Amino acid sequence: MKHRAQLMENMARRRQREEVYRRYGYDVERALDFVMSAAEPLMGRVLEVGTGKGRLLSRLAQQAEEVVTVDIDAGEQRMARLALELEGTAHRVRFVTADAAHLPFGEAEFDVVVSMNTLHHLADWRAVLREMIRVSAPGGRIVLADFDEEGFRIFDRIHRDEGRVHGRVFYDPEEVARFLAQEGGMQVGRRQGPAQWVMVGWKASPAVVPPSGRGWQRSVSRGLFHGSQDE
């Protein structure tokens, strides 16, 4: 009984927080829909880098049969697990507490590797991407998403109004795309959504043909795709 009360309290806090985000201009559900549209289909083994509060993980667990999620913060993972228990999907997820720059997995173990709103927290994002490339299988995908400048302005205002500072590591998304293309030999595409961008790297495989529609455009000379979300 006490455990269920804790579950309900955790979910109520999460909904309250999401309402704060919405009032400032960031719709969590809309952002999740946008990122999931790039991550699907979720076939095979799925790895999430950056568990956080478990918002994306909740979506992944609803669609994928096997999900592994990694975060360096065991406390965050505990809260995410509570949410999944309430939703009845915790049995599909394995929680691993580890540094994403040193993933405790073998090469080519995962068919989809996904990370949302984590990149700006990474002091050495290249080391983390290098590990994500290493553990992704041939023909698999790496899906990255983070706030765009509008999104960062929203969260800066939220934190400022709460008397806090929103920590951020600055990086250029174009540099991230080039890194995936050069280090991972990937076809890379990017789409723009509401206060959010999403990037997909398709690992080389004769059977994999990156999409050319639904907002994705290819630049042959650079091996990159660019586009905007179809609204």
TAHU-V687525 format. One record per residue. OMEGA is omega in whole degrees, 0 to 359 (999 if undefined). NEAR is the number of other ideal C-beta (glycine too) atoms within 8 Angstrom. D_LAST is the distance of its C-alpha to the last C-alpha in Angstrom with 2 decimals. Layout:
# TAHU-V687525
omega:OMEGA near:NEAR d_last:D_LAST
omega:OMEGA near:NEAR d_last:D_LAST
This chain:
# TAHU-V687525
omega:179 near:4 d_last:43.91
omega:180 near:5 d_last:43.66
omega:180 near:6 d_last:41.13
omega:178 near:7 d_last:38.86
omega:178 near:8 d_last:39.21
omega:177 near:9 d_last:38.11
omega:182 near:12 d_last:35.04
omega:179 near:9 d_last:34.11
omega:179 near:8 d_last:34.83
omega:181 near:12 d_last:32.63
omega:179 near:10 d_last:29.63
omega:178 near:8 d_last:30.32
omega:180 near:8 d_last:30.41
omega:178 near:11 d_last:27.12
omega:178 near:8 d_last:25.41
omega:180 near:8 d_last:27.14
omega:179 near:8 d_last:25.96
omega:177 near:10 d_last:22.31
omega:175 near:8 d_last:22.78
omega:179 near:9 d_last:24.21
omega:183 near:12 d_last:21.21
omega:180 near:10 d_last:18.90
omega:180 near:6 d_last:21.29
omega:175 near:10 d_last:21.13
omega:179 near:7 d_last:17.36
omega:181 near:11 d_last:16.47
omega:185 near:8 d_last:15.02
omega:183 near:10 d_last:16.59
omega:178 near:7 d_last:15.07
omega:179 near:9 d_last:11.46
omega:179 near:14 d_last:12.74
omega:177 near:11 d_last:14.63
omega:182 near:8 d_last:11.89
omega:182 near:15 d_last:10.15
omega:180 near:16 d_last:13.67
omega:179 near:11 d_last:14.77
omega:177 near:7 d_last:12.17
omega:183 near:11 d_last:13.98
omega:183 near:11 d_last:17.35
omega:0 near:7 d_last:17.56
omega:182 near:3 d_last:19.82
omega:180 near:9 d_last:22.37
omega:179 near:5 d_last:25.54
omega:182 near:9 d_last:28.88
omega:182 near:9 d_last:29.74
omega:175 near:15 d_last:27.14
omega:172 near:16 d_last:28.09
omega:177 near:15 d_last:26.38
omega:183 near:12 d_last:27.69
omega:182 near:12 d_last:27.73
omega:183 near:14 d_last:28.02
omega:180 near:13 d_last:27.69
omega:176 near:9 d_last:27.40
omega:182 near:15 d_last:26.03
omega:177 near:10 d_last:22.53
omega:180 near:13 d_last:20.95
omega:178 near:15 d_last:24.25
omega:178 near:12 d_last:23.92
omega:181 near:10 d_last:20.80
omega:183 near:16 d_last:22.57
omega:179 near:14 d_last:25.71
omega:187 near:7 d_last:24.10
omega:182 near:8 d_last:23.02
omega:180 near:10 d_last:25.50
omega:182 near:3 d_last:29.17
omega:181 near:9 d_last:30.49
omega:171 near:13 d_last:29.11
omega:179 near:13 d_last:31.12
omega:185 near:16 d_last:30.07
omega:173 near:13 d_last:31.88
omega:180 near:13 d_last:32.45
omega:184 near:6 d_last:35.46
omega:181 near:8 d_last:35.48
omega:179 near:7 d_last:37.17
omega:177 near:6 d_last:36.69
omega:181 near:12 d_last:32.91
omega:179 near:14 d_last:33.17
omega:179 near:8 d_last:35.49
omega:178 near:11 d_last:33.02
omega:179 near:15 d_last:30.25
omega:178 near:12 d_last:32.79
omega:180 near:11 d_last:33.57
omega:181 near:15 d_last:29.98
omega:177 near:15 d_last:29.94
omega:179 near:9 d_last:33.34
omega:181 near:10 d_last:32.14
omega:178 near:10 d_last:29.26
omega:182 near:6 d_last:31.74
omega:184 near:10 d_last:30.18
omega:182 near:10 d_last:32.50
omega:180 near:4 d_last:34.56
omega:189 near:9 d_last:31.82
omega:171 near:14 d_last:31.69
omega:180 near:7 d_last:34.33
omega:179 near:10 d_last:34.46
omega:176 near:8 d_last:36.02
omega:185 near:9 d_last:37.09
omega:174 near:9 d_last:37.29
omega:183 near:5 d_last:36.53
omega:177 near:15 d_last:33.45
omega:179 near:8 d_last:35.41
omega:184 near:7 d_last:37.92
omega:183 near:12 d_last:36.19
omega:182 near:5 d_last:38.88
omega:178 near:8 d_last:37.71
omega:180 near:5 d_last:38.89
omega:172 near:5 d_last:37.23
omega:182 near:9 d_last:34.47
omega:189 near:9 d_last:34.34
omega:180 near:15 d_last:30.60
omega:177 near:11 d_last:28.00
omega:175 near:16 d_last:25.01
omega:188 near:15 d_last:25.44
omega:178 near:15 d_last:22.76
omega:183 near:12 d_last:22.85
omega:175 near:11 d_last:20.54
omega:179 near:9 d_last:21.49
omega:188 near:12 d_last:24.96
omega:183 near:12 d_last:25.29
omega:175 near:12 d_last:26.16
omega:189 near:8 d_last:28.99
omega:179 near:10 d_last:30.65
omega:179 near:4 d_last:33.73
omega:184 near:7 d_last:33.89
omega:179 near:11 d_last:30.43
omega:179 near:7 d_last:31.92
omega:180 near:8 d_last:34.36
omega:178 near:12 d_last:31.71
omega:178 near:14 d_last:29.53
omega:177 near:9 d_last:32.75
omega:178 near:12 d_last:33.43
omega:176 near:15 d_last:29.98
omega:183 near:14 d_last:30.57
omega:186 near:8 d_last:34.05
omega:180 near:14 d_last:33.15
omega:184 near:15 d_last:30.27
omega:173 near:10 d_last:31.46
omega:184 near:7 d_last:31.38
omega:180 near:9 d_last:28.29
omega:184 near:13 d_last:26.57
omega:168 near:12 d_last:23.64
omega:181 near:16 d_last:23.38
omega:180 near:14 d_last:20.12
omega:176 near:13 d_last:20.13
omega:177 near:14 d_last:17.87
omega:177 near:13 d_last:18.90
omega:167 near:12 d_last:18.16
omega:184 near:10 d_last:17.44
omega:176 near:6 d_last:19.75
omega:179 near:9 d_last:17.86
omega:178 near:12 d_last:18.10
omega:177 near:12 d_last:21.75
omega:178 near:8 d_last:22.51
omega:184 near:14 d_last:21.32
omega:173 near:12 d_last:23.54
omega:179 near:9 d_last:26.32
omega:179 near:9 d_last:26.46
omega:182 near:12 d_last:26.57
omega:180 near:10 d_last:29.35
omega:180 near:10 d_last:31.19
omega:177 near:6 d_last:31.30
omega:179 near:6 d_last:32.71
omega:181 near:4 d_last:35.29
omega:177 near:6 d_last:33.92
omega:177 near:5 d_last:32.56
omega:181 near:10 d_last:29.38
omega:184 near:5 d_last:30.79
omega:169 near:7 d_last:28.90
omega:182 near:10 d_last:29.83
omega:178 near:4 d_last:28.48
omega:178 near:9 d_last:27.16
omega:179 near:5 d_last:25.17
omega:178 near:10 d_last:22.15
omega:177 near:6 d_last:23.29
omega:176 near:8 d_last:26.65
omega:179 near:14 d_last:25.26
omega:179 near:12 d_last:23.61
omega:180 near:9 d_last:26.94
omega:179 near:11 d_last:28.84
omega:181 near:15 d_last:27.03
omega:185 near:15 d_last:27.58
omega:182 near:7 d_last:31.19
omega:184 near:9 d_last:32.43
omega:183 near:13 d_last:30.62
omega:188 near:7 d_last:30.50
omega:163 near:12 d_last:26.80
omega:187 near:11 d_last:24.02
omega:177 near:14 d_last:21.46
omega:180 near:15 d_last:17.74
omega:177 near:14 d_last:15.42
omega:181 near:14 d_last:11.73
omega:177 near:9 d_last:10.62
omega:181 near:12 d_last:8.89
omega:179 near:8 d_last:10.04
omega:191 near:11 d_last:13.78
omega:168 near:14 d_last:13.78
omega:175 near:11 d_last:14.01
omega:182 near:13 d_last:14.79
omega:179 near:15 d_last:17.36
omega:173 near:13 d_last:18.86
omega:179 near:14 d_last:22.38
omega:182 near:12 d_last:23.68
omega:187 near:16 d_last:27.45
omega:174 near:9 d_last:29.58
omega:180 near:8 d_last:30.44
omega:184 near:3 d_last:31.20
omega:185 near:5 d_last:29.17
omega:176 near:10 d_last:25.90
omega:180 near:4 d_last:23.64
omega:183 near:11 d_last:20.51
omega:178 near:7 d_last:17.37
omega:181 near:6 d_last:16.71
omega:177 near:5 d_last:13.36
omega:174 near:6 d_last:9.82
omega:179 near:9 d_last:9.65
omega:175 near:13 d_last:13.29
omega:183 near:8 d_last:15.96
omega:171 near:9 d_last:19.64
omega:187 near:9 d_last:22.35
omega:185 near:5 d_last:25.53
omega:184 near:4 d_last:27.91
omega:181 near:6 d_last:26.57
omega:183 near:8 d_last:25.37
omega:173 near:12 d_last:22.00
omega:174 near:12 d_last:18.39
omega:178 near:8 d_last:15.81
omega:177 near:12 d_last:12.15
omega:182 near:6 d_last:8.86
omega:173 near:10 d_last:5.95
omega:182 near:5 d_last:3.81
omega:999 near:2 d_last:0.00
